[in-house]
Amino acid sequence: MSQIRLYIDEDSGNLSLVESLRNSAVEVMTTSDANKLSSSDEEQLIWATEQGRVIYSSNMGDFCRLHRTFAVRIQVVGIDKCDTGK
């Protein structure tokens, strides 16, 4: 069985979340790990897709729009959301 490979964007990069996932043997990469801080949402999604990673973000509006756009052009691995209650 393949393991989910997460890419956590800088809007959702809570250190305790990342540490908990890593301690649970989840393969996690953050924007900082990937040297992608301040990259656009589109660049983040393209990079995550190229790396075979599911992007985890609290930026639901932009990523839902990007998913609709990119799903037509490329195969997006996945987008997960973080509901921060905002």
N, C-alpha and C positions, 0 to 999 in steps of 0.2 A: 504494500500500500504506500502511495506517495504521501509525503508530508507537505502541509501547507507552508509556503514560504512567504512571510509577511514583510511588507515594507511600510513602516510607520512614518507618516509625514510629520513635518515640524509642528503642525497645529495639534497633533495628538501625541507628541513624543514625551508623555509622562514617564519619567525615569522609573518609578515603581512598577508601572505596567510593563515596560520593556524588561526590567529585571525579573519580574514574576514569570513572564512568558519564557525568557531564556532559561530560568531555573526549572521550568516544566518541559524543557527540551524542544521548545518551539523555535524554529529558525527565524530569527528576527533581524532585520536591518533597518536602521533609522536613516533619515536624511543626513544626519551628521556623519554616520558611518560611511555613507555613500558619497560624501563630499558634495551634497546637493542642496545645502541650505540656501534659501532665497531663490531657488529655481522656480519657474512658473508651474502652475498646476498641470498644464499640458506637458511640460518637460518631465515632471514627476511621473505622470501616467505612462508616458512613452517609455521611460527608463524602467519602471516597474514591470511593464509588459515585456520588454526585451529581456529582462532578467527572470521572467516566469514567476513573478511575485504578485501577491494580492496586496493592493494598497489599502491601508487603514487610515481613515481621515475623519476629522470632525467637520470638515468643510463640505457638507453634503450637497449644497446647492450647486457649487461649481463642478463637483465631480459627477453629479447626476447628469448635468448638461454635457460634460466631456464624454461620459460613457455613451450617451445617445449618439454623439458625433463620431466617436471612435469605433463603436461597435459596428458601424456601417463600413468603415475603412480597414480596420485591423481586428484581429482576434484579441480581445482584452481578456487577460487571465481572470481578473476579478477586482471588485471594489467593495470594501466593507465600510460601514459607517460607525461613527462614535456619536451617540446622542448625548450631548453635554447638558441638555435641558435649557439651552439658550433660546 
